[in-house]
Amino acid sequence: MSSTLYRVRESFPDAPSALARARAIAHDLADWTSIPTPRMEPVTTAEQYAYALSAFDTARIYGNRTEAGVGLCLDELRRRTVVTFDNEEPNSSFAGYVTLRPDLADLWPLPERLTLTLDSTSPFGDPYSEPDPDCTDEELDEMVSVLGPLSLDVSWDCGWRGLSEFKDCGVQLCLNSVWLEQIAEPSPGEFGVWVSLGPRVAWTPESEAWRRDSGLPLGEPQQGW
């Protein structure tokens, strides 16, 4: 079973203010909080690519050339000599790096199954990063400071004060994105904070009392992690 998420019904003008609120909720209501786990969303819009081009030199790319449109786009990237593959002779599934250049803007939007991401580019990660690695508060601050229109999701595990069970409890932060059913989706200019309650406590009187006593303006329940 998955957790249950409740959106904090507050508006935030920018990513730093949403981050500050997420941290404040964890500080005020939790006995303990894990270090943050950020997840960088792919570059999906022309606006995001223009920003990435202005701020970074390379990006990670991966996909499967048998998917619709992917093979043709990949051939064009090779023709423009901007892509380097992890394997010299990639199979249908491939991964590599793209050198970001202004003349690639005409390729947007990319095919749906072709992923371009900055999750291996500093400060969001490096070529040796594990998928969705934990980070320090200082590293997260740096990510948010250069985020621009890019989408970043961050989660913290928390032991909510007053609840007997902490499994899958925590805080979910969505920057330029929004939480839908079990996943965050890009939503430019939208910043939000959710609290998570694990499946063992989410629908108990104990949880109902915790939500009431938290003082948070919580929205309707959503399927979570």
C-alpha positions in Angstrom: 0.0 0.0 0.0 1.1 3.5 -0.7 1.1 6.5 1.6 -1.5 9.3 1.6 -0.5 12.8 0.8 -2.3 16.0 1.8 -1.4 19.3 0.1 -0.7 22.3 2.4 -3.2 24.8 1.0 -0.8 27.7 1.0 0.6 29.6 -2.0 4.3 30.3 -2.5 5.7 32.9 -4.9 8.9 31.0 -5.6 11.0 27.9 -5.0 13.0 29.2 -2.0 9.8 30.2 0.0 8.3 26.7 -0.7 11.5 25.1 0.5 11.5 27.2 3.6 7.9 26.2 4.4 8.6 22.5 3.9 11.5 22.7 6.3 9.5 24.7 8.9 6.7 22.1 8.9 9.2 19.3 9.5 11.0 21.3 12.2 7.7 22.2 14.0 5.8 18.9 13.8 8.4 16.0 13.6 10.5 14.4 16.2 13.1 13.6 13.5 13.6 14.3 9.8 15.8 12.5 7.3 18.2 14.3 5.0 16.5 15.4 1.8 16.2 13.2 -1.3 15.9 15.4 -4.5 14.7 14.2 -7.8 15.4 16.2 -10.9 12.7 16.1 -13.6 13.6 15.9 -17.3 13.9 19.1 -19.4 10.6 18.9 -21.3 9.8 22.4 -22.6 11.6 24.9 -24.9 11.7 27.4 -22.0 13.5 24.9 -19.8 16.0 24.1 -22.6 16.7 27.8 -23.2 17.4 28.2 -19.4 19.5 25.0 -19.3 21.5 26.3 -22.3 22.2 29.6 -20.5 23.4 27.9 -17.3 24.9 24.5 -18.1 27.1 22.9 -20.7 26.0 19.3 -20.9 23.0 17.2 -20.1 22.3 13.5 -19.8 20.2 11.8 -22.5 18.6 8.3 -22.7 15.8 6.4 -24.4 15.1 3.7 -26.8 15.5 4.4 -30.5 12.6 2.0 -31.4 10.1 4.4 -29.7 8.1 6.8 -31.9 10.3 9.7 -33.1 13.3 8.8 -31.0 15.4 7.2 -33.7 15.1 10.2 -36.1 15.9 12.7 -33.3 18.8 10.7 -32.2 20.2 10.5 -35.8 19.9 14.3 -36.0 21.8 14.7 -32.7 24.5 12.4 -34.1 24.6 14.4 -37.4 25.2 17.6 -35.4 28.0 15.8 -33.4 26.6 16.8 -30.0 26.0 13.4 -28.5 28.4 11.0 -26.9 27.2 7.5 -25.9 28.2 5.5 -22.9 28.8 2.6 -25.2 30.5 3.1 -28.6 27.9 0.9 -30.3 24.7 1.5 -28.4 21.8 -1.0 -28.7 18.2 0.1 -29.2 18.3 1.3 -25.6 21.0 4.0 -25.1 22.4 6.6 -22.7 24.9 9.3 -23.1 25.6 13.0 -22.9 24.6 15.9 -25.1 26.5 19.2 -25.5 24.0 22.0 -25.1 24.0 24.4 -28.1 21.7 27.1 -29.3 21.1 25.3 -32.7 19.4 22.4 -30.8 16.4 24.6 -29.9 14.7 23.7 -33.2 14.4 20.1 -32.0 11.9 21.0 -29.3 9.7 19.5 -28.1 11.6 16.3 -28.0 9.9 13.0 -28.7 8.0 11.9 -25.6 10.2 8.8 -24.9 13.5 10.7 -25.3 14.7 12.0 -22.0 17.1 14.9 -21.5 18.0 15.6 -17.9 20.4 17.6 -15.7 20.4 15.1 -12.9 24.1 14.2 -13.6 25.1 17.9 -14.0 26.4 20.0 -11.0 24.9 21.0 -8.7 22.1 18.5 -9.3 24.4 15.5 -9.5 27.5 14.3 -11.2 28.3 11.5 -13.7 28.8 9.0 -10.9 25.6 9.9 -8.9 23.1 7.2 -8.0 19.5 7.7 -9.1 17.8 10.1 -6.7 20.7 10.4 -4.3 20.3 12.0 -0.8 22.0 15.4 -0.4 22.8 17.9 2.3 20.8 21.0 3.1 23.6 23.1 1.7 23.5 21.1 -1.6 19.8 21.4 -1.8 20.0 25.2 -1.3 22.4 25.4 -4.2 20.1 23.4 -6.4 17.2 25.6 -5.7 19.3 28.8 -6.2 19.9 27.8 -9.8 16.7 26.0 -10.5 15.0 28.7 -12.7 12.1 27.0 -14.6 13.4 23.5 -14.2 11.4 21.0 -12.2 12.7 19.5 -8.9 10.9 17.3 -6.4 12.3 16.7 -2.9 11.2 14.3 -0.2 12.0 13.9 3.5 11.1 11.0 5.8 9.7 12.3 9.1 8.6 10.9 12.4 5.5 13.0 13.1 5.2 13.9 16.7 2.2 12.1 18.2 1.9 9.3 15.7 2.8 5.8 16.7 4.0 4.8 13.2 6.5 6.7 11.0 6.9 4.4 8.0 6.2 6.4 4.7 5.5 9.5 6.7 7.2 12.7 5.6 7.2 15.9 3.5 7.0 16.2 -0.3 8.1 19.4 -2.0 7.3 20.1 -5.7 9.1 22.9 -7.5 7.8 23.8 -10.9 5.7 20.7 -10.6 2.6 19.3 -8.9 1.8 16.0 -7.2 -0.7 13.8 -9.0 -1.5 10.2 -8.3 1.8 8.6 -7.0 4.0 10.9 -9.1 5.0 14.5 -9.6 4.3 16.1 -13.0 5.9 19.3 -14.4 3.8 22.4 -13.8 5.9 25.6 -14.6 5.5 28.3 -12.0 3.8 26.1 -9.4 5.4 25.4 -6.0 3.7 23.2 -3.4 4.2 21.3 -0.1 2.5 18.1 0.9 2.6 16.0 4.1 2.6 12.3 3.9 1.1 9.8 6.2 2.0 6.1 6.0 -0.6 3.4 5.1 -0.7 2.0 8.7 -1.9 5.3 10.2 -3.4 7.4 7.4 -7.0 6.3 7.9 -7.0 5.9 11.7 -8.5 8.2 14.4 -4.9 8.9 15.5 -4.2 10.3 12.0 -7.4 12.4 12.0 -6.4 13.9 15.4 -2.9 14.6 14.2 -4.1 16.4 11.0 -6.5 18.5 13.2 -3.9 19.4 15.8 -1.2 20.2 13.2 -2.9 23.5 12.4 -2.0 23.0 8.8 -4.6 23.9 6.1 -4.6 20.5 4.4 -6.4 19.6 1.2 -8.0 16.4 0.1 -6.1 13.0 0.4 -4.1 11.9 -2.6 -2.4 8.6 -3.3 1.3 9.1 -2.4 4.6 7.3 -2.5 
